[in-house]
Every structure is written in C-alpha cells, then in structure tokens.
Amino acid sequence: MRRFLSTPAGIVGRAVRGEFARLCCAVPWPFAGLWKILTTTVARNLDKGIPDALSAKLACFLSECTFGGDHPNTLVSLFLVIRTRRATVDDAELEPLYRRAAELVQAEYQGPIPGTRTSYRQLASLYQKAENHAMVARVLERLLPLEERAWIRRKPRVAVVLNDLAKAYEHRDDWEKAERCYRRGLDLLGTNHPAITAILSGNLATLYHRQHEFARAEDLYRRALSIRETTLADDVVGLADIVERYGVLCHDRRDFPRAESLFRRASALYDEASDHVADAARVHLLLGRLYYDRGQKEKARQSLAAALAAWESRCEPESPDFLKACWNLAEEYHARGDIDQAESLYRRVLGILENIDAVPPLDVAHVLFRLADIHYDRERFLEAEPLCLRALEIVERTQGPNDPFAEILHGMLTAIRRKRNAALRPKGKPVFFCSGKR
C-alpha cells in the first residue's frame, strides 16, 4: 500500500481525496444527505443478511470528509464497516477498526450530537460480542447520561443501559457498582414495565446469590417469579430461567425438596419451549448434582443420562457442543466417584476427537490424562503408562517441555512407574541360601 501511495497514481489519488474533502467541508449539506442515504441502505441490507462493504466504506469516507474524523456520524459509519466485514473476516482482523472506534468513544463531545446514543449502543453491542467487558463498561458509562437527558418516555431504555452496565461491572467483579446500577434501574421503573423489572430483579438476585446473601437473593427471586407468573406467563423461557436460578439458590441453601421441585418445573418449561434442548440438558445436570448430594446415586445417574440423551437428540456426534457436554458429564461422574460412567464417557470423547481432523492437541492430552488418572487409581499401571506417555508427548510437542501441564504429567509418569515396579516385586521377606562354611 505504501509503495502504491508513492507512485504517480497514488499521489494523484491523495490530491483528489484532499480536494473532495475540502469540497465537502465547503458545501456539506448535499454530502450529508448522501451519507444518510448510504448508511440507511447499508443498515437495511444488513438486516436482510446482505453485507455491502463497499457502500459502508464510502459512507465512512463521506462522514470523515463532511462531519470530521471524530464526529459520532463517523462512528456510526465505522460500525457499519465493522458489521459488513464481520460476515467475511474474524474479529481479530477487525482489531484496528475496534481500536479506532474506542478512540472515538473516548473523545469528548460538546453538546448533544444526533446519532451519538445509537453509536454508543452499537459499539457496546460489538464489545459485548467480543467479551471485552472493560470497554463495554466504558462505552455504557458514556451512553448513560445521554439516555438520562433524553425524553422521559425513555425510562425503560435507561433501565436497560443500567442493566447492561451492571453486568459489565459483574464480569469485572466490581459488585458494589453493579448493585447500585441494578437498584437504580429498579427505582427508576417502579411498578411499570414488568418485563425489564423482572430482568433487573433476577439479575440483582443472582448478584446477591454470588455474594452468599441468600435471604436478599430469595426475596428478589420471588419478586421476579411473581412478575413472570402474573404478567409474563407467555414468556416460557424467561419463566424457566428464573425458576432454574431460584432452584440453584435453594440447592445451595440445602433446601433439597424445594430445589428438586423447581428444577423439575424448569425442565418441564424448557421441554414446552421445544427448541431449548441445551437448557433442558443443563437442568438435568443440576438435578443429577442434587441427587448426588442427597445420596441418591441411581437417580443422579438417570438425570445425567437424560442430559446426555438431550444433547444427543440436538447435536451431531462430532459437534463441539456435544463434545463439551460429554466432557462436562464425565467430569461430574469422576468428581462424584462414579468411575465406570466417567471412564466410558472419557473413552467416547477420545474416540470422537481421534476421528476429527482439526482437533486441538491439548484437548486430546487432557482426555488421555483423565483416563490415565482413572487407571492409576484402579492400580492398572500397565494401562495408565502408555496413556500418560502419549499425553506428555503431545504437550511437550505443542507447549514445550517446561509447560506446567508437562510437569504434572512427568510427576504422574514417575508415580505410575514407581507403583508398577513395586507391584512387580515379589512379596514377603527375601530368603538367602548359603552353602558351606566360611
């Protein structure tokens, strides 16, 4: 690109671009109208699933020339460029655009400029998808005062921003700020807008639950549940979600009968929704954990088998979701001492991974490590050693010999060989045969 810019064509191109920019600044109104038409068209095409990257780039160029490089309209255009390119490239390749958007967000604007709120909302959404919670919080902190200065009818929108900001604070473990945002949103809405009130109440309850403030969490769960049962009964998934979270709280409080009742209700609701198999499988897993804690091992196995069946009905055998589900269930069995079920699922995961072309090597190493650990605990050292050696070879080849996981595997291999050699020694005291006299 730099080589092209130094050529005569590149020099002429830059001159033309500069003259066009001066023309846009001198007579901005026709180009502002063209920018609006372009951005509207690109946004509509995106809604239809048609990314028009060329028009998005042209709109961004017009905005820079007409409004300036640090204007919110340029930010809007930049979002459109990002959205059109996301269909064909990874987020990693869009990092320069994200960085520039962040710089524009951090700029100080004088007075309300049209499109600023929309720009911030779009940028926050992009950072949420990228799981950059620090930038989500920074963007929403800029958006919140703008929404508060808008029409009074926009109270629900302010509450939604407060909810999203609180979740960003939660991801950063800033629980005090998160609580203030949730409380402020609830105070703002009062008894109006039950859907948003139920979401805020449920999220604040979960925040208290994480802090082990069970009494405060239960009051809010009950409030959210009451709202959903009375005014939002048609939202089956939302009702199931709050019932499930309330069940987890009851489980943590050792109120097993109520937790079981709530989990069964959540499972029935997810089954009613029909297209939420993953959620239904998660509830079966929660029921399995509950039964293990109550000492009902057979019921626990049945619940975990139901979770696996739910995943099998939803996913292809080699899909990442199914592999993750099998791994989680195997880990649950292993942690609870159901070694036979754990070993069976680990072997199933290993068989699937070995038949996939582009499988991450460390995933195979972790499964081999778990199987070797099971054989070691069962004193099957001859079966454990080759599994451990294979896992060690994978880790040293991909991560290097000084990786912490490689050190763990070396330690396991040493223990396996020591135990194996001890098992091969003859038992009892040694007998020495002497012949003749000294």
N, C-alpha and C positions, 0 to 999 in steps of 0.2 A: 504493500500500500504506500509506504514512504517513497519507494522508487518511482511509483506512478505519479505521486504528487510533485516530484521534481522534474517530470517531463513537461514539454510544452502544453500537452493536452491537460495535464494536472494543473498547471499554472493558470491556464485559461478557465478551467472549471472553477478554481477557487475565486478568480476575479468575478466570474458570472454570479457565483453564490453570494459574494460580498455585495455586488450591485443589487441583487434581488433582495437581500436583507435590508439594504438602505431604502429600497422602494417600499418594502412592507412597513418600515417604520414611518416613512413619509405619508403614505396613504394606507392606513391599517384596516379601514372598515371592509373593503371587498375581500381581503385575505382572511379577516376574522370570520366572515360569513362562509368562505370556502373551507376554513378549518372546522367549523361547526358541522357542515355537511359531511365532510370526510370522517370525522370522529363518530357521528351518528351512524353513518353507513357501516363503518368497521365494527362498531358495537353490535349493530343488528345482525351482521354476518356472523359474528362470533356466537351470538345466541342461537343461530341456525347451524352452528358447527362448521362454518366456513371461515378459516383464518386468512385474512387479506393483509399479509405482511407489508406489501408494497405501499398500499394506501395508508397503513398505520405509520410507516416511516415518513411518508410525505406529510401527514398531519403533524408529526413531531417536528419536522423541518419548518413547516409553516408557523407553528406555535413559537418556535425559537426566534424566527425572524420577525414575527408580528408582535408577540407579547413579551418576549425576553426569555433567556435561558432559565431563570429562576422563578418563572410565573407558574401558579398552580395548573393553568391550562397545559403547560409543557409537561407537568407531572401526569396529567390525565393522558396525554398523548404517549408518554413513556410507558404508562400502564398498558395501553393498547398494544404497543410494540411488544412488551413482555408477554402479554396474553396470546398474541398471534404466534410468537416464536415458541411458546411453551408446547405447542402442538407438535413441534418437529425437533426440538433440542432439549437437553436436560437442564435442570435448574443451575447446575454448576457452570454451564456455558453462559447463563444469563447473569452471572455474578456482577460483571461491570454495570449492567443496567440496574440491578438491585442497589448497588453501591451509589450510583448516581441518584436514584430515587431517594435513598436515605439522606444524601446530602441536601436534596431539595426540601425534604421534610424538616430537616434541622434549620433551614433558613428562616429568618424572622420576617413575617409579612406584616405590613402596616395596613390595618383595617380589613374588613371582610371582603374577600375577593370571590366572585362566583366560581363554583366548582371546587373550592377548597375542601369542603366536607366530603364530597364524593371522592375526591382524590385520596384523602386520608383513609376513607373506608376501604377503597380498593387496595391501597398499599398494605393496610393491616391484614386484609384477607390473604394477600400474597405471602406475607411473612408468617401468617398462621399456617399456611400450607407447607412452608419451608421449615416450620417449627423453630423459628428464630424469635423466641419469646421476649428477649430483651428489646428487639426492635418493635415487636407488637406493642409492648407497653409504651415505648417512646412515641409511637405514632398515635396511639389512642389517647395519650396524655395531651397531645396537641389537638386532637379531634374533640375531646370532651367539652372544653369551654366554648368552642364554636357551636356545638349542638345545644348547649345550655342557653346561648344567646339567640337561638332560633325561636320559631313560633312556639307558644305554649302547647299547641297540639302535638308537638314533637316529644312530649314526655316519654312515651314508650321508646323512642329512638335513643334518648339519653339513657334510659334504663338498660337498653341493650348494650350500649357502649360501656356502661359501668360494669355489666356482667362480663363482657369480653376482657375488659381491663383487669377485673378481679381474677379471672382465670389465668391471665398472663402473669400476674403477681404470684399466684399459687404455684405456677411452674417454676418460678424463681425462689420459692419458699419464703416469700415476703407475706406472711399470713396476716399480719396486722393491717397492711394496706388493702389486702383482698377483702378482709372482713368489713372494713369501712366502706368499700365500694358496694358490696352486696347490701349492707344495711342502708346505705344512701339510696340505692335503687328501690328497695322495698318501701322506704319512707316516701319517696317521690311518687310512687304509683298508688299507695294506699290500698283501697279495695277494688280499684279499677284494673282493667287489663289482666284478667286471671291467668292467661297463658304465660305472660312474662313473669308475673308474680310467682307462679308455680315453679318456673325455671330458677328464679333467684332464690326462692326458699329451699329448693332441693340442693342447689349448689352450695349455699351457706351451711346447710345441714351437713353436707359431705365435708366441708372445711372443718366444722366443729368435730365431726367424727374422726378426721385425721389427727386432730389435736387431743383426742380422747375425752372430749367434753360431751359425754354420751347423753346426758339429760337435755342439754340445749339442742343437740342434734335431733333427738327423738321428737321434741316439740315441733321443730321445723319440718321434719319428715311427715309428721301427722298433718301439719297445715297444708303442705304440698299435696299430700294424698287426698285430703278432703276436697281441695280445689279441683283436682283432676277427676275425682269421682262424681262431683256435683255438676260441674260446668264444662268439663273437657273429656267426658266419657268416650267420645268418638275417637279421641287420640289414643288408640290402644297401646301403641309402642311407648308413648310418653308415660302412660299409666304403669305399664310393665316395668319401665326403667326405675320409677320411684319406688315401686313395690320391691324390686330386687335390691335396691340400695338400702331400703329400710330393713329388709331381711338380713343383709350383711351386718348392719348395726346390731340387730337382735342376736345374731350369732356371736359377735364379739362380746356381747354382754352375757353370754352363756344362757340366753333365753331360747333354748333349742326348740321347744314346741311351737312358739310363735314364728321363729325363723323358718322352720320347716313349712309351716302354713303359708308364709309369704313367698317362699321360693316356689312352692307348688302353684301358687296363684300366678306368679310371674311367668312360670313355664307355660301354663295354660294360655295366658295372654299372648305370649310370643308365638305359640302354636296357632292361635287365632289369626295373627298377622300374616302367617304363612311364608312370607319372604324374609323372615328374620331367623334363619336356622342357626346362624353363628351365635346370636343372643340366647336362643334356647339351649344350645350346647353349653354355653357358659353357665347358665343356671343349673344344668345337670351336674356340672363340675362343682358348683357351690354346694349342691345337695350332697354330693359324694363326700366333700370335706366335712360337712355337718355330721353325716352318718359315721365317718371315721372318728370324729371327736366324741360321739356318743357310744363308741364301741360296737356299732352295728356294721361289721365288716362286709357282710353279704349284701346288705342294702347299698353300701358305698360302692361296691363293685358293680352292682346293677346300674347305679346312676352314672358312673364313669363309662360303662359300656353304652348307655343311652347317649352320652355326649359324643362318643366315638361314632356311633351309628348316625347321629345327626350330621356330623362332619362328612361321613362317607356318602350320605344322600345329597350333599350340597356340592362337594368338590371332586375334582379329578384326583386319582391316587397320587399323581406326581406334582400336584399344585403346591405352592409354598404354604398356603393356608392349612392344607391338610397335614403337611409335614410338621408345621408348628403345633397343630392340635395334638398330633400323635406324640410329639416330644413332650408337651406340657402334661399330657396324661401319664406318660411313662415316668416323668419326674415326680408326679403326685403319687403314683403307686410306689416308687422307690422310697420316697420320703416316709410313706406310711408303713413300710415293711412288707408290702405285697410284691415280693421279689419275682415270683413267677410271671405275674402280669407285666411287671416293669420290663423284665428281660424279653418277653415276647414282643412288646411294642418297640423296644430299642432295636431288636433284630429287624423288625418291619421297617423302621426308619432307615436303618443301614442299607437294607435291600433296595429301598426306593432311591436313596442317594447314590448308590453304586450304578444305578441304571440311568442317571441323569448326566448329560454331557457337561454342562457348565456349572457344576456344583461347587460351592465354596469349600476348599480343602479342610478348613478348620471345623466346619460342621461335621464332616466325617470323623475328624480326630476326636471331637467331643463325644460322639456316639461310641466310638471304639473305647474311649476312656471309661465311659459308664459301664460298658459290657465287661471290660477288664476288672473294674471295681467289683462288680457282682460276682465274677468268677473267683476273685481274690477272697471275698467274704465267705464264699462257699468252699474255700480251700481247693479250688480246681486250678492249681497253679500252672499246669501244663497248657490249659486253655487260655489262661489270663496273659501269659508271657507274650505270645505272638501278637495278640491284640494291642498290648501296651507298646511293643516294638514298632508296630505299624503306625500307631498314633504318634509316637515320638519321631519317626522318620518324616511324617507329614509336617509336624510342627517345626522341626529343625530346617526342613527344606523351604518352608514358606515364611517362617518368622525369625529364623536364626537360632543358633544353639543357646543363646543367653536369654531367650524369652522365658518369662515366669512359668508359663504352661509347660515348657520343655523341662524346667527344673522339677516341677511336680511329677511329670512322667518319669524322669530319672529316679526320683525318690521311690515311686511306685515300683519301677522295674527292679530296683535294688531289693525292696522288701519282698517282692514275688520270688526272686531268685534265692534269697536267704531262707524263706519259708519252704521253698521247693527242696533245697538241699537238706534242710533239717528233716523234712518228711522222708527223704530217701535214705537217711542214716539208719542203721539197724538199732532197734530199741533194746534196752537193758544194759547191764554193765558189760564191758569188754572182758573177754576171757583170754588169758595169756598162757600158752603151753610152753613149758620149759623141759628140756631133756638133758639128762646128765648132771654131773656135779661141776661146781666151779673149779 
